Amino acid sequence: MKFKIIFRNIYNKFNKFSCEKDIKLYPGSYYNNISIRCFTKKIEDNVIEELKKRGLVNALTSSDIINQVKNQTTIYCGVDPTAPSLHLGNLLTLIGLLHFNVRGHRTIALIGGATGSIGDPSGRNTERQPLSFSTIENNVTAIDNQIRKIFINGKKYASRRGFKIEDELDNVMILNNMEWLQKMSALELLNDIGRYARVGTMMAKDSVKLRMENTGGISFTEFSYQLLQAYDFWHLYHYHQCRIQLGGSDQWGNITAGIDLIHKKRDDSTKTTPDNLEITDHTNAFGITIPLLLTSTGEKFGKSAGNAIWLDDRMTSPYEFYQYFMKVADADVEKYLRMFTILSMEEIDQIVKTHMKSPEERHGQEKLASEITEFVHGVAGLQKAQLATKVLFGDSLENIRGHDLIEAFSHDSQRLTSIHRNEIVNRTIDRVAVAAGACKSRNEANKLIKVGGLYLNNQRVIEPQYKVIEDDLLDGVVCVIRTGKSNYHLIQVIE
């Protein structure tokens, strides 16, 4: 009994999660695999059933996971830092984590600082171009900050929707697998992971089979990716009590590889476990996959005109993010409300009923866009998006403050241009239109004026030689040039 108390104290010292009466794994030697039976926090709301209702479950590795989540547990999902921002395709897994977190479970977001340098072959026909280590490091830092921000915004959003939230980052951990994989030698990789893997099983993974069918095949580097992701799951299971991995449907093979490694290493270690330590069955590992999301027309979700919708407001402005959801088809509204929001089923049903009465008013799209923009960008980001929408789609700029307008488009370099005052005031509108990037030439601007296609502050310009005056500047700092129905350019006037 004495050594149990010693290892309990070690565990309490090193465990980064605050977990009352929850002692399952002990850091150090073979005691890592030992679980001592104790009481865990009871969770009333079964998150798996909730995810199923929302269409967020593609597959489960075992139905026993439903019993696992009746008590507080730990779940993780991973992202590779292949860009300086996550995109809309990553958002569903983060929403899945949020559903677990707001119901009292512990959540880990794992950034693949090591695996990102290799590249996941899942869902790809060709090998990804390798990134430099400095690029990966910068991406890791950016994504770490982004995930932190999303959880803070997301839990504030959940709090405003009735969930009891005490601390936005409570039970949230963000890790980088470079922390442990960079310490592993080639011999350790082969001994600690390789000897548990079977080549036949690895070759049977869809991500490998599809690539083997191509003339380019698959490199050993990418072939080994599943081993490293499997080890990630083992490491988190081993040191952080993580029992569940969440991922997209294309991650099924990698997830099952991790579970297989965990069970084999666990079974191996129990052979050397002291007889006087009690092993329980509460040590299984599970996987959940989220469906690959396509639009009602069969297009890959999260793309706009071939471009990714980023979660970083400097790469995709809150306005553009908001507008992406405003443009979804009526047939997708209910599905997306279930998947991308934490509104109750009753609230969603009511929104859909109201929407179907007058689809042309786009009530459902507006509610969807507002909910998901608030979740990702917070209330301030939503307000920016709504203000920008009012400016770009409204008839009048009355009651809109110039500085608010600049703030709303502060990260939208395609629409907002800074120009010195002496290049705007008392200059003809055709020159100003060219300076703003609204027209390629003065000749083009004059042609638009003749056909009534050039607007200043949403008012049609009639005179080709009209000169912009101080009164045309909202609060003396900004004006809006529009060509056609929806091509807007804002000019921020600087001294």
C-alpha positions as CSV (number, residue, x, y, z in Angstrom):
1,M,0.0,0.0,0.0
2,K,2.9,2.3,0.7
3,F,4.2,2.3,-2.9
4,K,0.6,3.2,-4.1
5,I,0.7,6.3,-2.0
6,I,4.2,7.3,-3.3
7,F,3.1,6.9,-7.0
8,R,-0.1,8.7,-6.3
9,N,1.8,11.7,-5.0
10,I,4.1,11.5,-8.1
11,Y,1.0,11.5,-10.3
12,N,-0.6,14.4,-8.6
13,K,2.6,16.4,-9.0
14,F,3.0,15.8,-12.7
15,N,-0.6,15.5,-13.9
16,K,-1.4,18.7,-15.8
17,F,-5.2,18.2,-15.7
18,S,-7.1,19.0,-12.6
19,C,-9.2,15.9,-12.0
20,E,-10.8,15.2,-8.7
21,K,-10.6,11.6,-7.5
22,D,-9.3,10.5,-10.9
23,I,-6.1,8.5,-10.6
24,K,-5.5,6.0,-13.4
25,L,-1.9,6.2,-14.7
26,Y,1.4,6.9,-13.1
27,P,4.4,8.4,-15.0
28,G,7.6,6.3,-14.8
29,S,8.7,2.8,-15.7
30,Y,6.2,0.0,-16.1
31,Y,3.8,1.7,-13.6
32,N,2.6,3.8,-16.6
33,N,0.3,0.9,-17.6
34,I,-1.2,0.3,-14.2
35,S,-4.6,1.5,-13.4
36,I,-5.9,1.5,-9.8
37,R,-9.7,1.5,-9.5
38,C,-11.2,4.7,-8.1
39,F,-14.2,6.9,-8.5
40,T,-14.3,9.3,-11.4
41,K,-16.5,12.3,-12.1
42,K,-19.9,11.3,-13.4
43,I,-21.1,12.9,-16.6
44,E,-24.9,13.2,-16.9
45,D,-25.1,14.2,-20.6
46,N,-23.8,11.5,-22.9
47,V,-21.8,13.3,-25.5
48,I,-21.7,10.4,-28.0
49,E,-25.5,10.3,-28.2
50,E,-25.5,14.1,-28.7
51,L,-22.9,13.9,-31.5
52,K,-25.0,11.2,-33.2
53,K,-28.1,13.4,-33.1
54,R,-26.1,16.1,-34.8
55,G,-24.7,13.9,-37.6
56,L,-21.2,14.3,-36.2
57,V,-20.4,10.6,-36.0
58,N,-19.2,8.7,-39.0
59,A,-17.9,5.6,-37.2
60,L,-16.9,4.4,-33.8
61,T,-14.2,1.8,-33.1
62,S,-16.4,0.3,-30.4
63,S,-19.9,0.9,-29.1
64,D,-18.3,0.5,-25.6
65,I,-17.3,4.2,-25.9
66,I,-20.8,5.1,-24.9
67,N,-20.1,3.7,-21.4
68,Q,-16.6,5.2,-21.4
69,V,-18.0,8.8,-21.6
70,K,-20.4,8.3,-18.8
71,N,-17.5,9.2,-16.6
72,Q,-15.0,12.0,-17.1
73,T,-12.5,11.0,-19.7
74,T,-9.8,12.5,-22.0
75,I,-10.1,12.9,-25.8
76,Y,-7.7,14.4,-28.4
77,C,-7.6,15.4,-32.0
78,G,-4.6,16.3,-34.0
79,V,-3.8,18.8,-36.7
80,D,-0.6,19.1,-38.8
81,P,0.9,22.6,-39.2
82,T,1.0,22.6,-43.0
83,A,-0.2,26.2,-43.1
84,P,-0.1,29.2,-40.7
85,S,-3.9,28.7,-40.0
86,L,-6.5,26.0,-39.6
87,H,-9.3,26.0,-42.2
88,L,-13.0,25.3,-42.2
89,G,-12.2,21.6,-42.8
90,N,-10.5,21.4,-39.4
91,L,-13.4,23.1,-37.6
92,L,-15.7,20.1,-37.2
93,T,-13.1,18.2,-35.1
94,L,-12.6,21.3,-32.9
95,I,-16.4,21.6,-32.5
96,G,-16.4,17.9,-31.5
97,L,-13.8,18.6,-28.8
98,L,-15.9,21.5,-27.6
99,H,-18.9,19.2,-27.2
100,F,-16.8,17.0,-25.0
101,N,-15.2,19.9,-23.1
102,V,-18.4,21.8,-22.2
103,R,-19.8,18.5,-20.8
104,G,-16.9,18.1,-18.3
105,H,-14.5,16.0,-20.3
106,R,-10.8,16.8,-20.7
107,T,-9.6,17.7,-24.2
108,I,-6.2,17.8,-25.9
109,A,-5.5,19.5,-29.2
110,L,-2.3,18.0,-30.6
111,I,-0.3,20.0,-33.1
112,G,1.9,17.8,-35.3
113,G,5.1,19.7,-35.2
114,A,7.0,16.5,-36.0
115,T,4.5,14.7,-38.2
116,G,3.8,17.9,-40.1
117,S,7.4,17.6,-41.5
118,I,6.5,14.2,-43.0
119,G,3.0,14.7,-44.4
120,D,-0.1,12.6,-44.0
121,P,-0.8,10.6,-47.1
122,S,-4.5,10.2,-46.2
123,G,-6.8,11.7,-48.9
124,R,-3.9,12.7,-51.1
125,N,-2.9,11.5,-54.6
126,T,0.6,12.9,-54.5
127,E,3.2,13.5,-51.9
128,R,3.1,16.8,-50.1
129,Q,5.9,19.2,-50.7
130,P,8.1,19.2,-47.6
131,L,8.2,22.4,-45.4
132,S,11.3,23.9,-43.9
133,F,11.6,23.5,-40.1
134,S,11.4,27.3,-39.6
135,T,8.1,27.4,-41.5
136,I,6.8,24.5,-39.4
137,E,7.8,26.2,-36.2
138,N,6.1,29.4,-37.2
139,N,3.0,27.5,-38.2
140,V,3.0,25.7,-34.9
141,T,3.1,28.9,-32.9
142,A,0.3,30.5,-35.0
143,I,-1.9,27.4,-34.7
144,D,-1.3,27.1,-31.0
145,N,-2.5,30.7,-30.5
146,Q,-5.4,30.1,-32.8
147,I,-6.7,27.0,-31.0
148,R,-6.4,28.8,-27.7
149,K,-8.4,31.7,-29.1
150,I,-11.0,29.4,-30.6
151,F,-11.5,27.6,-27.3
152,I,-11.8,30.9,-25.4
153,N,-14.4,32.3,-28.0
154,G,-16.1,28.9,-28.2
155,K,-16.6,28.5,-24.5
156,K,-17.8,32.0,-24.1
157,Y,-20.2,31.2,-27.0
158,A,-21.3,28.1,-25.1
159,S,-21.8,30.0,-21.9
160,R,-24.1,32.4,-23.7
161,R,-26.1,29.4,-24.9
162,G,-26.7,28.0,-21.4
163,F,-23.6,25.9,-20.6
164,K,-22.0,26.5,-17.2
165,I,-18.4,27.6,-18.0
166,E,-16.1,28.6,-15.1
167,D,-12.8,29.0,-17.1
168,E,-12.5,29.1,-20.9
169,L,-9.3,27.0,-20.8
170,D,-10.3,24.6,-18.1
171,N,-9.6,21.0,-19.1
172,V,-8.0,22.2,-22.4
173,M,-4.4,21.2,-23.2
174,I,-2.5,22.1,-26.4
175,L,0.5,19.9,-27.1
176,N,3.1,19.6,-29.8
177,N,4.3,16.0,-30.7
178,M,7.7,17.4,-31.5
179,E,8.2,17.3,-27.7
180,W,8.5,13.5,-27.6
181,L,9.1,12.4,-31.2
182,Q,12.3,14.5,-31.6
183,K,13.8,12.6,-28.7
184,M,13.2,9.2,-30.3
185,S,16.1,7.6,-32.1
186,A,15.7,5.3,-35.1
187,L,16.4,2.3,-33.0
188,E,13.8,3.3,-30.4
189,L,11.3,3.8,-33.3
190,L,11.9,0.3,-34.6
191,N,11.9,-1.3,-31.1
192,D,9.1,0.6,-29.4
193,I,6.8,0.9,-32.4
194,G,8.0,-1.1,-35.3
195,R,8.0,-4.5,-33.7
196,Y,4.3,-4.1,-32.9
197,A,3.3,-3.2,-36.5
198,R,2.6,-5.7,-39.2
199,V,3.5,-4.7,-42.8
200,G,0.4,-6.5,-44.2
201,T,-1.9,-4.4,-41.9
202,M,-0.1,-1.2,-42.8
203,M,-0.4,-2.0,-46.5
204,A,-4.1,-2.6,-46.2
205,K,-4.8,0.9,-45.0
206,D,-6.8,2.9,-47.6
207,S,-4.3,5.8,-47.5
208,V,-1.6,3.4,-48.6
209,K,-3.6,1.3,-51.0
210,L,-4.8,4.3,-53.0
211,R,-1.3,5.6,-53.3
212,M,0.1,2.2,-54.3
213,E,-2.4,2.2,-57.2
214,N,-0.8,5.4,-58.6
215,T,2.3,5.2,-60.7
216,G,4.1,7.4,-58.2
217,G,3.5,5.0,-55.3
218,I,4.2,6.1,-51.8
219,S,7.5,7.0,-50.1
220,F,8.8,5.2,-47.0
221,T,8.5,8.5,-45.2
222,E,4.7,8.8,-45.8
223,F,4.3,5.1,-45.3
224,S,5.7,5.5,-41.8
225,Y,3.3,8.3,-40.9
226,Q,0.7,6.0,-39.5
227,L,3.3,4.6,-37.0
228,L,4.1,8.1,-35.7
229,Q,0.4,9.0,-35.3
230,A,-0.1,5.7,-33.6
231,Y,2.7,6.5,-31.2
232,D,1.1,9.9,-30.5
233,F,-2.0,8.2,-29.3
234,W,0.1,5.8,-27.2
235,H,2.0,8.7,-25.6
236,L,-1.2,10.6,-24.8
237,Y,-2.8,7.4,-23.4
238,H,0.4,6.7,-21.4
239,Y,1.1,10.1,-19.9
240,H,-2.2,12.0,-20.1
241,Q,-4.9,9.3,-19.5
242,C,-6.2,9.9,-23.0
243,R,-8.7,7.3,-24.0
244,I,-10.3,8.6,-27.2
245,Q,-9.0,10.0,-30.5
246,L,-11.3,12.1,-32.7
247,G,-10.6,12.7,-36.4
248,G,-12.0,13.1,-39.8
249,S,-13.2,10.0,-41.7
250,D,-9.9,9.9,-43.6
251,Q,-8.1,9.3,-40.3
252,W,-9.8,5.9,-39.6
253,G,-6.7,3.9,-40.5
254,N,-4.3,6.1,-38.4
255,I,-6.7,5.9,-35.4
256,T,-7.1,2.2,-35.5
257,A,-3.3,1.8,-35.8
258,G,-3.0,3.8,-32.6
259,I,-5.5,1.7,-30.8
260,D,-3.8,-1.5,-32.0
261,L,-0.4,-0.2,-30.7
262,I,-1.9,0.8,-27.3
263,H,-3.5,-2.6,-26.8
264,K,-0.4,-4.6,-27.8
265,K,1.9,-2.5,-25.7
266,R,-0.5,-2.6,-22.8
267,D,-0.9,-6.4,-23.0
268,D,2.9,-6.7,-23.3
269,S,3.5,-4.6,-20.2
270,T,1.0,-6.5,-18.0
271,K,3.2,-9.6,-18.3
272,T,5.8,-7.8,-16.1
273,T,3.3,-6.2,-13.7
274,P,3.8,-7.0,-10.0
275,D,1.1,-9.3,-8.7
276,N,0.1,-7.0,-5.9
277,L,-1.0,-4.2,-8.3
278,E,-4.6,-4.3,-9.5
279,I,-5.3,-3.9,-13.3
280,T,-8.7,-2.8,-14.3
281,D,-10.6,-2.9,-17.6
282,H,-10.9,0.9,-17.6
283,T,-7.9,1.1,-20.0
284,N,-9.4,0.6,-23.4
285,A,-8.8,3.1,-26.2
286,F,-11.4,4.3,-28.6
287,G,-11.7,6.2,-31.8
288,I,-14.4,8.5,-33.3
289,T,-14.5,9.7,-36.9
290,I,-16.5,12.7,-38.2
291,P,-18.0,12.6,-41.6
292,L,-16.3,14.1,-44.6
293,L,-18.5,17.1,-45.3
294,L,-19.8,17.8,-48.8
295,T,-22.3,20.4,-49.9
296,S,-25.7,19.4,-51.3
297,T,-24.2,19.7,-54.8
298,G,-21.4,17.3,-53.9
299,E,-18.6,19.9,-53.6
300,K,-16.0,19.7,-50.9
301,F,-17.1,21.8,-48.0
302,G,-14.9,24.7,-46.8
303,K,-13.8,26.0,-50.2
304,S,-14.8,29.3,-51.8
305,A,-14.0,29.7,-55.5
306,G,-11.3,27.1,-55.0
307,N,-9.8,28.8,-52.0
308,A,-9.8,27.5,-48.4
309,I,-11.9,29.4,-45.8
310,W,-9.3,30.0,-43.1
311,L,-10.0,30.4,-39.4
312,D,-7.4,33.2,-39.1
313,D,-9.1,36.6,-39.5
314,R,-6.0,37.9,-41.3
315,M,-6.4,35.3,-44.0
316,T,-10.2,35.1,-44.3
317,S,-11.9,38.2,-42.8
318,P,-14.8,37.7,-40.4
319,Y,-17.0,39.3,-43.2
320,E,-15.8,36.7,-45.8
321,F,-16.3,33.9,-43.2
322,Y,-19.8,35.1,-42.4
323,Q,-20.7,35.4,-46.1
324,Y,-19.6,31.9,-46.8
325,F,-22.4,30.6,-44.5
326,M,-24.8,33.2,-45.8
327,K,-24.4,31.7,-49.2
328,V,-25.1,28.0,-48.3
329,A,-27.9,26.3,-50.1
330,D,-31.3,26.0,-48.4
331,A,-30.9,22.2,-48.5
332,D,-27.8,22.5,-46.3
333,V,-29.1,24.9,-43.6
334,E,-30.5,22.3,-41.2
335,K,-27.5,20.0,-41.5
336,Y,-25.0,22.7,-40.8
337,L,-27.0,24.2,-37.9
338,R,-26.8,20.7,-36.2
339,M,-23.2,20.2,-37.0
340,F,-21.7,23.7,-36.5
341,T,-23.6,25.1,-33.6
342,I,-24.5,24.0,-30.1
343,L,-28.1,25.2,-30.3
344,S,-30.6,22.7,-29.0
345,M,-32.4,20.5,-31.4
346,E,-35.7,22.3,-30.5
347,E,-34.1,25.7,-31.4
348,I,-32.8,24.4,-34.7
349,D,-36.2,22.9,-35.6
350,Q,-37.8,26.3,-34.9
351,I,-35.2,28.1,-37.0
352,V,-35.8,25.7,-39.9
353,K,-39.5,26.1,-39.7
354,T,-39.3,29.9,-39.8
355,H,-36.8,29.6,-42.7
356,M,-38.9,27.4,-44.8
357,K,-41.9,29.8,-44.6
358,S,-39.9,32.4,-46.5
359,P,-36.6,30.9,-47.8
360,E,-35.9,34.1,-49.8
361,E,-35.3,36.0,-46.6
362,R,-32.5,33.7,-45.7
363,H,-33.3,33.5,-42.0
364,G,-31.7,30.1,-41.6
365,Q,-28.5,31.2,-43.3
366,E,-28.3,34.4,-41.2
367,K,-28.7,32.4,-38.0
368,L,-26.1,29.9,-39.1
369,A,-23.6,32.5,-40.1
370,S,-24.1,34.4,-36.9
371,E,-23.7,31.4,-34.7
372,I,-20.5,30.0,-36.3
373,T,-18.9,33.4,-36.7
374,E,-19.4,34.1,-33.0
375,F,-18.0,30.7,-32.1
376,V,-14.8,31.2,-34.2
377,H,-14.2,35.0,-34.1
378,G,-16.1,36.0,-30.9
379,V,-18.8,38.7,-30.5
380,A,-16.5,41.4,-31.8
381,G,-15.7,39.5,-34.9
382,L,-19.4,38.9,-35.5
383,Q,-20.2,42.6,-35.1
384,K,-17.5,43.4,-37.7
385,A,-19.0,40.9,-40.1
386,Q,-22.5,42.2,-39.6
387,L,-21.4,45.8,-40.0
388,A,-19.4,44.9,-43.2
389,T,-22.5,43.1,-44.5
390,K,-24.7,46.2,-43.8
391,V,-22.3,48.4,-45.7
392,L,-21.8,46.2,-48.7
393,F,-25.4,45.1,-49.1
394,G,-27.3,48.0,-47.6
395,D,-28.6,51.1,-49.4
396,S,-27.3,53.7,-47.0
397,L,-24.2,54.4,-44.9
398,E,-26.2,56.6,-42.5
399,N,-25.4,56.0,-38.8
400,I,-22.2,54.1,-39.6
401,R,-19.0,55.5,-38.0
402,G,-16.0,55.7,-40.2
403,H,-13.6,54.2,-37.6
404,D,-16.0,51.2,-37.1
405,L,-16.0,50.7,-40.8
406,I,-12.2,50.6,-41.0
407,E,-12.1,48.2,-38.1
408,A,-14.6,45.9,-39.8
409,F,-12.3,45.6,-42.8
410,S,-9.0,45.9,-41.0
411,H,-7.7,42.5,-42.1
412,D,-9.3,42.6,-45.6
413,S,-6.4,43.9,-47.7
414,Q,-8.3,43.2,-50.9
415,R,-11.0,45.7,-50.1
416,L,-9.3,48.2,-47.8
417,T,-6.6,50.5,-49.2
418,S,-4.8,53.3,-47.3
419,I,-4.2,56.5,-49.4
420,H,-2.9,59.9,-48.5
421,R,-5.6,62.6,-48.1
422,N,-4.0,64.8,-50.8
423,E,-4.5,62.0,-53.3
424,I,-8.2,61.7,-52.6
425,V,-9.7,65.1,-51.6
426,N,-10.3,67.4,-54.6
427,R,-9.3,64.6,-57.0
428,T,-11.7,63.5,-59.8
429,I,-13.7,60.3,-59.0
430,D,-12.1,58.5,-62.0
431,R,-8.6,59.0,-60.5
432,V,-9.8,57.9,-57.0
433,A,-11.4,54.8,-58.4
434,V,-8.1,53.8,-60.0
435,A,-6.2,54.6,-56.8
436,A,-8.6,52.4,-54.8
437,G,-8.1,49.5,-57.3
438,A,-11.8,49.6,-58.2
439,C,-10.9,50.3,-61.9
440,K,-7.8,49.5,-63.9
441,S,-7.8,52.8,-65.7
442,R,-9.5,56.2,-65.8
443,N,-11.0,55.2,-69.1
444,E,-12.6,52.2,-67.6
445,A,-14.0,54.3,-64.7
446,N,-15.5,56.9,-67.1
447,K,-17.2,54.1,-69.1
448,L,-18.7,52.8,-65.9
449,I,-20.0,56.3,-64.9
450,K,-21.7,56.7,-68.3
451,V,-23.6,53.4,-67.8
452,G,-24.4,54.2,-64.1
453,G,-22.1,51.5,-62.8
454,L,-19.8,53.5,-60.4
455,Y,-20.9,54.4,-56.9
456,L,-19.4,56.6,-54.1
457,N,-20.7,55.7,-50.6
458,N,-23.5,53.8,-52.3
459,Q,-24.7,56.8,-54.3
460,R,-24.4,56.6,-58.1
461,V,-21.9,58.9,-59.6
462,I,-23.3,60.9,-62.6
463,E,-20.6,63.5,-63.4
464,P,-17.3,62.0,-64.8
465,Q,-15.4,65.0,-63.5
466,Y,-16.9,64.9,-60.0
467,K,-14.3,65.7,-57.4
468,V,-14.2,64.0,-54.0
469,I,-14.7,66.5,-51.1
470,E,-14.2,66.3,-47.4
471,D,-17.9,65.7,-46.8
472,D,-17.6,62.5,-48.8
473,L,-15.4,61.0,-46.1
474,L,-17.2,59.3,-43.3
475,D,-15.9,60.9,-40.1
476,G,-13.2,62.3,-42.3
477,V,-11.4,59.0,-42.6
478,V,-13.0,56.6,-45.1
479,C,-15.1,56.4,-48.3
480,V,-16.5,53.5,-50.2
481,I,-16.2,53.0,-54.0
482,R,-18.5,50.4,-55.6
483,T,-18.5,49.1,-59.2
484,G,-21.4,47.0,-60.4
485,K,-23.6,45.3,-57.8
486,S,-21.1,43.9,-55.3
487,N,-17.5,45.0,-56.1
488,Y,-16.6,47.2,-53.1
489,H,-13.4,49.0,-52.3
490,L,-12.8,51.1,-49.2
491,I,-10.3,53.9,-49.0
492,Q,-8.8,54.7,-45.6
493,V,-7.6,58.3,-45.7
494,I,-4.3,58.9,-44.0
495,E,-2.3,62.1,-43.4
